[in-house]
Every structure is written in C-alpha cells, then in structure tokens.
C-alpha cells in the first residue's frame, strides 16, 4: 500500500519524460536490497515499504 501510494505521489508531480519518478523508485529498491545484505543498524528498514 505504501509503495503504490508513493508511486502515485511521484508520478502525479513528475514531469513527463524526466525519469525522476522511476529513478527514485529504482533507488529505493536498490537501497532495500543493500540493507538486506548489510543492515548498518537499520533492522527496521529492511522492508522500506512497511515503515510508517
């Protein structure tokens, strides 16, 4: 739910063709993958889309 809400928010304000929204989402996916490998004390952030 949080992911789809954030996607909607990003794409609503995104300038068409800029690639910003998709880049932000891709960056968050990479961050989540990196945190699964090394948590750096952020155990509660391993699933970014479940953070309130």
Residue pairs with C-beta under 8 A, 6 or more apart in sequence:
2 49
2 50
2 51
3 49
6 25
6 49
7 21
7 25
10 20
10 21
10 24
10 25
11 21
14 20
14 21
28 48
31 48
32 46
32 47
32 48
32 49
35 42
35 45
35 46
35 48
36 46
39 45
39 46
44 51
45 51
